Amino acid sequence: MNVMGVPWAMDDSVPIVDPDPTMDNLLKILAIYMRLRANIPVIIMGETGCGKTRLCRYMCVLQKRPNQEATNVNNMYLVKVHGGTTADEIRNHIEEAQKLAKHNSTIHPEMFTILFFDEANSTEAIGTIKGKSTHI
C-alpha cells in the first residue's frame, strides 16, 4: 500500500480496517488510485451489493493516518441517487464535494477526496453526472 502514499499501512502495530482484502480488491484499489493520480475520472460498475461502495470506503480509510488528525477527515462524499434526483441537485452535490476536496487538500495535500454517486444509473439526470448536456 506504500504505492498509495500510506507507508503506515506496512506497520504491523497499526490496525487496518480490513485486515484481509482480496488480491482482486487490492488490484482494483491500485487501478482506481493510479487513475485518480492522473486526474482521470473513475466509473465503477457492478451488480447491486457487489461491494463498490465498500471498496471506495476502504480506499478512503487507507489514506487516513490512524491516531492523527487525518482520521477525522471526511474524504468520501457519498450521494445516494434515486429516480427523483435532479440535475440541479447533482450540480449542488458536485459543488459541495469540490469545496470539501479543496478544504481537505489544504490540510492533507496527499489525500484524495472521492465523490461517489451511488446508484447513479437510477436517475434521468445521468448525463449531468457523465458531464454531458441534458438539453433536449
N, C-alpha and C positions, 0 to 999 in steps of 0.2 A: 504493500500500500504506500510505500515511500514515493511511488510514481505520482500519487495524488497529492503529494506535499504533506503527508501526515506521518512523519518519522516516528511519532509517539506510538503509532499502531504496532511497531515492531517490539515495543517494550512489554515483556510478559507481565509486568507488575500493574499495567493499566488494563482494567476490564473493558472489553469491547462489547457492544450491544448484542451482536450476533456472533458467537464465538466460532461458528462453523458454517460460513457461507459456502455454497456450492461453487465449483470451478466455473460453471456456466454463469452464475451471478457475478463472480469476480471479473470475468471477461466482459460482461455487459457493462459493469460499472466502469471499467477502464475504457471501453469504447465510448461511453457517454462522456466521461471526463475528457478524453482527448478531443472530442468534438467541441465541447464547451471551451477548452483552451484555444481552439482555432476559431472561436466565435461562430460556430455552425449550429443552427437550431437543431434540436433533437425531438423526434417524434417517436414515442414508444407505443406500439400497438400490440394487442393481445386480447384473449378472451377475458370476460369479467371474472375476477377472482384469481387471475394467474400470478399476481404479485407485482404489478407495475408500480403501484403507489408505494408498497413496502420497499421495493428496490430503491426508489428515489429517496425515500425517507432514510434508509440505511446509508446511502451515499452521502446525504446531507449530514447525518450524525458523524460519519467518519471524518468529516472536515473540521469538526469541533474539537477543541482541546479539552480533555477531561480536567476537572478541578481548576479551571481557569475561567476568565470572563467570557470566553467564546462559547462555553457550554450553554449560556443563556441566550445566545443569538438565535433569532428565528431566520434560518436561511432556506426555508421552503415555504413558498406562498402557494397554498392549495386552493383551487377554485373548483367547487362542486358544480358542474354544469348539468343543466336539465333542459327539457324541451322548451321551457319558457324563458330561458336565458337570452337576453337581447344583445345586439351588437354594442349598444351603449354601455351595458353592464360589463361586457368583456373589455371594452376600451378602458373603463374605470379601473378594473382589476389590473390591467396591464400598467396603467399609470401608477397605481399603488405599489405594485411589485417593483417597478423601476425606482420608486422612492426608497423602498426597503433595500434594494440592491445597492443603491448609491450610499445609503447610510451604512450598510454593512461593510462596503468596500473601504470606507474611510477608517473604520476601526480594525478590520481584518482584510487587508487587500488581497490575501492569497485565497480567500474563501469565496466560492461561488454561491449565489442565491438562485434557487430554482423556482421558476413559475410553472406550476403543474396544473393543467386543465384536466380534471378527472371526468371521464365520460364525455369528452369534447364532441364526439360524433352524434350526441343526442340533441343538439340544437341546430336550428335552421341558420344560425349566425356563424356556422363553422368557417365560412370564408373570412370572417374577421380574425379568427384565431390563426388561420393559414396566412393572413396578410394580404388577402385578395379583396377587391372591391365587392360589396354586396349589393350594388345598384342593379336594378332590373331594367 
